[in-house]
Amino acid sequence: MTRFIYLGEASLGSWCVLGSEKRELDREQLEELSKTYREMLDRIRVAGFTYDEDPGIAPAQKLFHSVKPLGFAHQEVGFLIEETKGFPGGPRFVYLLSDILVGVGKALDLLDPGWRERGIKKVVLDKKVLNNARLYLANVMLLLESRFVEIGVWLEGVGVRDPKLPVVYRLIRDATYGIEKYLFESET
């Protein structure tokens, strides 16, 4: 038997599905889970960037190393969408995750037009293309950052095992920074 609980607008504004094997989460547990996701987000915000790890590498290579993991982020968000369809509150969160998936996909289409067929093998270095990709990723970052805790708690509530939301956020953040830094360095 599956039980549903509503987290309420005052707390997180989402539904959680609690399978019969799981215990119901009370307000205190939900607040603790929210706190955990806020702390995760704070730790990611202060973490270093791939682009800055090895100053001896050429800027174009550093950019490639920053952007290449976006393929994994795109794939993981797609898995999350498939895994959570049909859950209460699902349409709302699937819509949010779909916006993230589309934004990352559009950025990747600009950065490496053939990535869907063969994976990410190169990055276009045209400044206009990079700036447009950066804008897509910046919008995804704003959406993901503003809803990170809410999405994370919902994923935990519906029983998604290892949702990788923090990894996805970090990879998108890293790629956005890499593009910004490359554009800055190529102008100076």
C-alpha positions in Angstrom: 0.0 0.0 0.0 1.3 3.4 -0.9 0.6 6.4 1.4 0.8 10.0 0.4 1.5 13.0 2.5 1.2 16.6 1.5 4.1 18.7 2.7 2.0 21.9 2.6 2.7 25.3 1.1 4.1 26.6 4.4 6.9 24.0 4.3 8.0 22.8 0.9 4.9 22.8 -1.2 5.2 19.4 -2.7 3.9 15.8 -2.4 5.9 12.9 -1.2 5.0 9.3 -1.9 5.9 7.0 0.9 5.9 3.3 0.1 4.8 0.9 2.7 8.4 -0.1 3.4 9.2 3.5 4.2 8.2 5.4 7.4 6.2 8.6 7.2 8.3 11.7 7.4 7.1 14.1 10.1 7.6 17.9 9.9 10.9 17.6 11.9 12.3 15.0 9.5 11.2 17.1 6.5 12.9 20.2 8.0 16.1 18.1 8.6 16.0 16.9 5.0 15.6 20.5 3.8 18.5 21.6 6.0 20.6 18.8 4.5 19.9 20.0 1.0 20.5 23.6 1.9 23.9 22.7 3.4 24.7 20.6 0.3 24.0 23.6 -1.9 26.1 25.8 0.2 29.1 23.4 0.0 28.8 23.2 -3.8 28.6 27.0 -4.0 32.0 27.3 -2.4 33.7 24.4 -4.1 36.4 24.9 -6.7 36.0 24.7 -10.4 37.4 22.3 -13.0 38.6 25.2 -15.1 40.9 26.4 -12.4 42.4 23.0 -11.4 45.4 23.0 -13.8 46.7 26.4 -14.8 49.2 24.8 -17.2 46.6 23.6 -19.6 45.5 25.7 -22.6 42.3 27.6 -22.1 40.4 25.7 -24.9 41.3 22.4 -23.2 40.2 23.7 -19.8 36.9 24.8 -21.4 36.5 21.3 -22.9 37.1 19.6 -19.5 34.5 22.0 -17.9 31.9 21.3 -20.5 32.3 17.6 -21.3 30.5 16.4 -18.1 27.3 18.2 -19.2 26.4 15.1 -21.2 26.3 13.2 -18.0 24.2 15.9 -16.3 21.8 15.8 -19.3 21.5 12.0 -19.1 20.9 12.0 -15.3 18.1 14.7 -15.5 16.5 12.5 -18.2 16.6 9.5 -15.9 15.1 11.5 -13.1 12.2 12.6 -15.4 11.5 9.0 -16.5 11.8 7.7 -12.9 9.4 10.2 -11.4 6.6 10.4 -13.9 3.2 9.5 -12.4 4.1 10.4 -8.8 1.9 12.9 -6.9 3.3 16.3 -7.5 5.2 14.7 -10.5 3.8 16.9 -13.3 5.1 20.1 -11.5 8.5 18.6 -10.8 8.8 16.8 -14.1 8.1 20.2 -15.8 10.9 21.8 -13.7 13.3 19.0 -14.6 12.2 19.2 -18.2 13.2 22.8 -18.3 16.6 21.9 -16.9 16.9 19.1 -19.5 16.0 21.4 -22.4 18.3 24.2 -21.3 21.3 21.9 -20.9 20.4 20.2 -24.2 20.3 23.5 -26.1 23.6 24.6 -24.6 25.2 21.3 -25.7 23.7 21.7 -29.2 25.5 25.0 -29.5 28.7 23.8 -27.9 29.0 20.6 -29.9 26.3 20.2 -32.6 26.9 16.5 -33.0 27.0 15.5 -29.3 23.7 13.6 -29.4 25.1 11.1 -31.9 28.6 10.7 -30.8 29.0 12.3 -27.4 30.9 15.5 -26.6 34.1 15.4 -28.7 34.8 19.1 -29.1 33.6 22.5 -28.1 32.9 25.3 -30.6 35.1 28.3 -29.6 33.1 31.0 -31.3 32.5 33.8 -28.8 28.9 34.4 -29.9 28.1 30.7 -29.6 29.8 30.4 -26.3 27.9 33.4 -24.9 24.5 31.9 -26.1 25.4 28.6 -24.5 26.4 30.4 -21.3 23.0 32.2 -21.2 21.1 28.8 -21.5 23.2 27.4 -18.7 22.9 30.6 -16.5 19.1 30.3 -16.8 19.2 26.6 -15.9 21.4 27.6 -12.9 18.9 30.2 -11.7 16.1 27.7 -11.9 18.0 24.8 -10.3 19.4 27.0 -7.6 16.1 28.5 -6.6 14.4 25.1 -6.5 17.3 22.9 -5.4 16.0 22.1 -1.9 12.4 21.7 -3.0 13.3 19.3 -5.8 15.8 17.4 -3.7 13.3 16.8 -0.9 10.6 15.8 -3.3 13.0 13.3 -5.0 13.8 11.8 -1.6 10.2 11.7 -0.7 9.1 9.8 -3.8 11.9 7.3 -3.1 14.4 8.1 -5.9 17.5 6.3 -5.0 20.7 8.4 -5.4 19.0 11.2 -7.3 22.4 12.8 -8.2 20.8 16.3 -8.0 23.9 17.7 -6.3 26.1 16.2 -9.0 24.0 17.7 -11.7 24.0 21.1 -10.1 27.8 21.0 -9.7 28.4 20.0 -13.3 26.1 22.7 -14.7 27.8 25.3 -12.3 31.2 24.1 -13.4 30.4 24.4 -17.1 28.8 27.8 -16.8 31.9 29.1 -14.9 34.3 27.5 -17.5 32.5 29.2 -20.4 32.5 32.6 -18.5 36.2 32.2 -17.6 37.2 31.2 -21.1 35.4 34.2 -22.6 37.0 36.5 -20.1 40.5 35.1 -20.8 40.1 35.2 -24.5 39.2 38.9 -24.4 42.4 39.8 -22.4 
